[in-house]
Amino acid sequence: MEAQIKIRARLQTLNCSVAAFAALAAPPMVIRKLSQQQLNQVVNGRVDLDEKEVIEFLSVIDTMPYLQETIKPKLPINWNDPLLVRDVLVHTYKERLDHEDPIVPRSWFVRLSRLNFLQGFRLNNTVIETMNYDQAAAFTDPGL
C-alpha cells in the first residue's frame, strides 16, 4: 500500500496524470508495460505490484524531475503529452543509470596453462609467458 501512495504522490507533485505516466513508463525503463487501467488500479490500491516493479516505476518517476532540472533553459515539462516527452525521458533514464552505476570495462587475458598467461610474441613467433596476469597481454574483446 505504501508503494501506491508514493507513486500517486510523486505523480501529483510532477503534475502528471496516471494515464500519461502509463504511456511514459514502458520498456526499456520497465520490464512490463502496464495499461492505463492497470496503473489506475495500482495507484488506487486495488492491485499490488511486486517489489521489483515498484522500484522500476519509482526509478522512472525519479528520472522525471532529474530531466526537469537538467534541461536548459529551465522550462516546465508537460508530462501529460507523452508522445513529445517519452524519447527524451528514455535517453535521460539510460544516461542516469550509466552515471549512477557505470559499466566497468573488463580485460580479457589468454591463459596458456594453469599457471601461465600470454605476455606476447618474440620476433621468431615463439610465445612469451608470464605467471603474473598484470604483466599479461590484455584484450578488450573476449572474441580475440
C-alpha positions in Angstrom: 0.0 0.0 0.0 2.9 2.3 0.7 4.2 2.0 -2.8 0.9 3.1 -4.3 0.9 6.2 -2.1 4.5 7.0 -3.2 3.6 6.6 -6.9 0.5 8.7 -6.6 2.1 11.5 -4.5 5.1 11.8 -6.8 3.0 11.9 -9.9 0.9 14.7 -8.3 3.9 16.7 -7.5 5.0 16.5 -11.1 1.5 17.3 -12.3 1.5 14.1 -14.3 -1.7 12.1 -14.8 -1.7 8.3 -14.4 -2.7 7.9 -18.0 0.3 9.9 -19.2 2.6 8.0 -16.9 1.2 4.7 -18.2 2.3 5.8 -21.6 5.7 7.1 -20.4 6.6 4.1 -18.3 7.4 1.5 -20.9 10.3 -0.8 -21.8 13.3 -0.4 -21.7 12.7 1.6 -18.5 10.4 -1.0 -17.0 10.2 -4.7 -17.7 6.5 -4.8 -18.2 4.3 -2.1 -19.5 1.0 -1.5 -17.7 -2.1 -0.1 -19.4 -3.8 3.0 -18.1 -6.4 0.8 -16.4 -3.9 -1.4 -14.7 -1.9 1.5 -13.4 -5.0 3.2 -12.1 -5.8 0.0 -10.2 -2.3 0.0 -8.7 -2.4 3.7 -7.7 -5.9 3.3 -6.1 -4.6 0.3 -4.1 -6.8 -2.4 -5.8 -3.8 -4.3 -7.3 -0.4 -4.8 -5.8 2.9 -4.9 -7.7 5.9 -6.9 -6.8 8.7 -5.0 -5.2 10.9 -5.1 -8.4 8.2 -3.4 -10.4 7.6 -0.8 -7.7 11.3 0.1 -7.8 11.3 0.3 -11.6 8.3 2.7 -11.6 9.7 4.8 -8.8 13.0 5.0 -10.7 11.2 6.3 -13.8 9.4 8.8 -11.6 12.7 9.9 -10.1 14.1 10.5 -13.5 11.4 12.9 -14.4 12.5 15.7 -12.0 16.1 14.9 -12.9 15.2 15.6 -16.6 13.4 18.7 -15.5 16.5 20.1 -13.7 18.9 19.2 -16.5 17.2 20.9 -19.4 18.4 24.4 -20.4 16.7 26.9 -20.3 14.6 26.0 -17.3 11.2 25.3 -18.8 8.4 23.3 -17.3 7.8 20.0 -19.0 4.3 19.0 -19.9 4.3 15.4 -18.7 0.7 14.9 -19.9 1.9 14.9 -23.5 3.8 11.6 -23.5 4.5 11.5 -27.3 6.7 14.5 -27.1 8.5 13.6 -23.8 9.0 9.8 -24.0 12.1 9.6 -26.2 13.9 12.2 -24.2 12.9 10.5 -20.9 14.2 7.1 -22.1 17.5 8.7 -23.2 17.8 10.6 -19.8 16.9 7.4 -17.9 19.7 5.5 -19.6 22.2 8.3 -19.0 21.2 8.5 -15.4 21.7 4.7 -14.9 25.1 4.8 -16.6 26.1 7.7 -14.4 24.9 6.1 -11.1 26.1 2.6 -11.9 28.7 2.7 -14.6 29.8 -0.4 -16.5 33.4 -1.0 -15.9 35.3 -2.4 -18.9 36.7 -5.8 -18.3 40.1 -7.0 -19.6 40.4 -10.5 -21.0 43.6 -12.5 -20.6 44.7 -15.5 -22.6 45.7 -18.5 -20.3 48.3 -20.8 -21.8 48.3 -23.2 -18.9 47.0 -23.4 -15.4 49.8 -21.0 -14.3 50.9 -19.0 -17.3 49.4 -16.2 -19.3 50.2 -14.9 -22.7 52.6 -11.9 -22.4 53.5 -11.5 -26.1 55.4 -13.0 -29.0 59.1 -12.8 -29.9 60.4 -11.9 -33.4 60.7 -15.6 -34.2 57.0 -16.2 -33.3 57.6 -18.0 -30.0 55.4 -17.3 -27.1 56.4 -15.2 -24.1 54.8 -16.5 -21.0 54.3 -14.9 -17.6 52.8 -16.1 -14.3 51.5 -12.6 -13.4 48.3 -11.5 -15.0 49.2 -7.9 -14.5 52.1 -8.4 -16.9 50.0 -10.4 -19.4 48.6 -9.1 -22.7 45.0 -7.8 -22.1 42.3 -7.7 -24.7 39.1 -5.7 -24.6 37.0 -8.2 -26.6 36.6 -11.8 -25.5 36.4 -12.8 -29.1 40.1 -12.0 -29.6 
